[in-house]
Amino acid sequence: MVRYKVTLIREEHEQLKAILGKGKHSSQQYRNACILINSDEGLYGQKLSNDQIARVLQINSKTVERVKQRFVEEGFDVCMDRKPYPKKGPIKTDGDFEAHLVALSCSEAPEGYARWSLRLLADKMVELKYADSISHETVRQVLKKTK
């Protein structure tokens, strides 16, 4: 197992102390500041073990390890900010698709069915070549938005 060594410089240590001293920060920044200050092996810190830090903050010790890893690999500023979420995929629906879907859902249900289901609508939209592929969940979201 890789052990990440946190060594803070004076400016970083003071910045972390300021975060802990003021209430204008997110809980994640406060938690990460606690982890880094207690993990500091430099001149300004009194290093605690991951288990001790986790016990005091009532979090998992893996969380402590991930914060330390992020600090070592990506730097102080990145470690204190939220991790960016990955971008969603390309949008499959547009106004034309939505109009055809609403019109189709208002039409007569296929033979053998009492009404349109989301899966039937999705399959029919693909069959009519309004989309290459579409899930029933996307159909639900479009219909919910337009009603």
SVG drawing of the C-alpha trace seen along z (x, -y; Angstrom):
<svg xmlns="http://www.w3.org/2000/svg" viewBox="-57 -33 67 41">
<polyline fill="none" stroke="black" stroke-width="0.4" points="0.0,0.0 1.3,-3.4 1.7,-5.8 1.3,-9.5 3.4,-12.0 1.8,-15.4 4.3,-18.2 2.7,-21.6 4.6,-24.9 3.9,-27.8 1.5,-29.5 -0.6,-26.4 -0.6,-25.7 -1.8,-29.3 -4.5,-29.0 -5.8,-25.8 -5.9,-27.4 -7.9,-30.2 -10.4,-27.8 -10.8,-26.1 -11.1,-29.4 -13.8,-30.9 -17.3,-29.6 -17.5,-30.6 -16.3,-27.4 -18.0,-24.2 -18.1,-21.2 -15.8,-19.4 -13.2,-22.2 -13.4,-22.1 -13.0,-18.3 -10.1,-18.4 -8.4,-21.1 -8.7,-19.0 -7.3,-16.0 -4.3,-17.9 -3.4,-19.7 -3.5,-16.5 -1.5,-14.6 1.2,-17.2 4.7,-15.7 6.5,-19.1 7.7,-21.6 4.3,-22.9 2.4,-19.6 1.8,-16.8 1.1,-13.9 -1.7,-11.5 -2.5,-8.2 -5.2,-7.8 -7.3,-5.8 -7.0,-8.4 -8.1,-11.2 -10.9,-9.1 -12.2,-8.3 -12.2,-12.0 -13.9,-13.2 -16.2,-10.2 -15.3,-9.3 -13.7,-6.3 -9.9,-6.0 -10.0,-5.5 -11.4,-9.1 -8.4,-10.3 -6.1,-8.4 -7.8,-9.8 -7.5,-13.4 -3.8,-12.8 -3.3,-11.2 -5.1,-14.1 -2.9,-16.6 0.3,-14.8 -0.6,-14.1 -2.6,-17.2 -1.6,-20.0 -3.0,-22.0 -5.6,-24.2 -7.0,-21.2 -7.3,-19.2 -9.4,-21.9 -11.9,-22.2 -14.6,-19.8 -13.8,-17.2 -15.4,-18.1 -18.1,-15.8 -17.6,-14.2 -19.6,-15.9 -22.8,-14.2 -22.9,-12.7 -24.2,-14.5 -27.9,-15.6 -30.0,-13.1 -33.2,-15.2 -34.0,-18.4 -37.2,-20.4 -38.0,-18.3 -37.6,-15.0 -39.8,-16.3 -42.6,-17.5 -42.7,-14.1 -42.6,-12.2 -45.5,-14.3 -47.5,-13.8 -46.8,-10.1 -47.8,-9.8 -51.1,-11.5 -51.9,-9.2 -53.7,-5.9 -51.7,-3.1 -50.5,-0.2 -52.7,2.7 -52.8,5.1 -52.0,2.4 -54.4,0.2 -52.0,-2.7 -48.5,-3.8 -45.8,-2.7 -42.4,-4.5 -40.6,-1.5 -43.1,-1.3 -42.6,-5.0 -38.8,-4.7 -38.9,-1.7 -41.3,-3.5 -39.1,-6.6 -36.1,-4.5 -38.2,-2.6 -39.3,-5.9 -35.6,-7.0 -36.0,-10.1 -33.1,-8.8 -30.4,-6.1 -31.1,-4.8 -33.1,-6.2 -34.0,-4.9 -37.4,-4.8 -36.0,-7.1 -35.2,-9.8 -38.7,-9.5 -40.0,-9.9 -37.9,-13.0 -39.0,-14.6 -42.7,-13.9 -42.5,-15.1 -40.8,-18.3 -43.5,-19.1 -46.6,-18.3"/>
</svg>
